[in-house]
Amino acid sequence: MEFIIDNRQDKLDVSEELIEKIKDIILECLDYEGYDDDYEVSLSFVDNKEIHELNKEFRGIDRPTDVLSFPMLSEEDELDIELEEVSLGDIVVSLERAFEQSMDYNHSFEREVCFLVCHSMFHLLGYDHDTEENTKEMRQKEEYILSKLNITRE
């Protein structure tokens, strides 16, 4: 699996330990869903200003958000194609918003970033929270992955 990280903000530190946890989350999500590791995931860390611009441009929502997911594969795409690596898509995390939310929810910054990456991975894998039932299913999958990796709310 190729993992591309772009840290485009300078306000918050992303430790090597956090990067390793994020890689573990991505691999666990793929494994959980029965995928192999021949996929590429791009992860960008930005600030609230940049994610606000992206949210406005791509979703028509004029405010910052915590995370955006840009899936590359649709349900119609054949996942068994013979390529060396297939891009699952891009994840963009506002570290500034993740820090704010970690304070709001009274857990660590690392836990919040890990949750956002896990949440986005399930979006890249085709899940959504557009209905109560889908939200419940997605939350169960997220909590399973995070608890399996011992990423707790502290």
N, C-alpha and C positions, 0 to 999 in steps of 0.2 A: 504494500500500500504506500502510495506517495502522499505525503502530508505537507502542504504548503502553508506556511505561516507568514503573515504580513502584519507587523506591528506598526500601525500608522498613527499612534498617539504617543505622547511622552509624559503623561501625567501619572500613570500607574505602572508598576513593575510586574512583568510576567516572568515568574521564576521558572527555572528548568524543571522543578518538581511539578509545578502546575502544568507545564507542557507535557510531561510524561503522563500525568493523570488524564489530560485531554486525549492523548493518543490512545490510552487504555479504554476510555469511554467510546471512542470511535470504533475501535476494534471489537469491543463487546457488543455494541449496537449491530454491527455487521454480522458478527457471529450469531447473535440472538435471532436475527432475521434470516439466517442461513446463507448469507453472502460469503464469498471468499474474500481475500484481502487484495485483490487486483483492481482496486478502485482508488481514485484520487479525490481528496477533499481539500478545498482551499478554505483557510480560516484567516480572517482579517480582524484585527483589534483596532477599533476607532474610538473617537470621542463622541460626545452627544451632538456636536455640531454636524459632524460628517454623517452620522446615522440618521439625523433629522433630514438632511438633504436627500439621502437614499430613500428614506421612507416616503418623502414627498414625491420624489421622482418615480419610484416603482410601484407604490401602493396608493398614491394620492392622499396620504395622511400627513398633514402639516404639523408634525410634532416628533420629538425624538422617541425612540423605542429602545428596548433592551437588546434585541437580536433580530436579525433578518436572515431568512433562508432562501437560497436561489437554487432550486433543484434543476439538474440538467436532464434527468431521465423522466419520462412520463410513463404512465401505465402501459401505453402502447409500445414503448421501446422494448426490444428484446434484450434481456440481460445476459443471455448466453452467447453473445457475439464474440467472435474470435479476435479480440484486441488485447494488447499487452495491459493497458489500463484504461478504464472508463471513468470519466469524471462524474461523481455523484452530484457535485454542485459546490456552491459557495456558502459559507457561513460568515456573517458579519456581526461581531459582538461589540457593543459599546461598553468598554471597561468602566467608563465614568458612571453609566447607568447601573452596571452590575455592582459597583461599589455602593451606590445609593441604595439599591435594593437589599444588599447584604446588611446594611444598617437598619433598614425598614423591617426586615424579616428576622433580624437578630441572629444571623449566622455568618460564617466566614465569607470573605471575598472569594476565596478559592472555591468554596462550595457553590456559590452563586454562579460563577463562571462555568463550573462543571455542569451545573443544571442547565444553563442556557445552551451549552454545546450539545448536551444529550438531547434536549428538546429539539434543537435544530436538526440533529442527525435523524430523528424520527420524521421530521418534515421532509428531509432529503430522501427518506425511504418510503415516502408516500402517505404518511399519516397526517391527520389534521385535527383540529379541535373546533370544528364547525357545528357540531351537535353535542348535546350532553353525553350521549353514549360514546362518541368518538373522543371527547375530552377525557372521559373516565378511562378508556382503553389506553390512550396516550400517556396519561399520568401513571397508570400502573406499570407500563413499560419503562418509563423514565425512573420511577422509584426502584424498580427491580434492578436496573443497571447500576444506579448510584449506590444502592445498598450492597450489591454484589462486590462493588469496588471499595466498599467501606467509606463512601463519601457521605457523611452524615450532616445533619443540620446543626450539630454541636450544641 
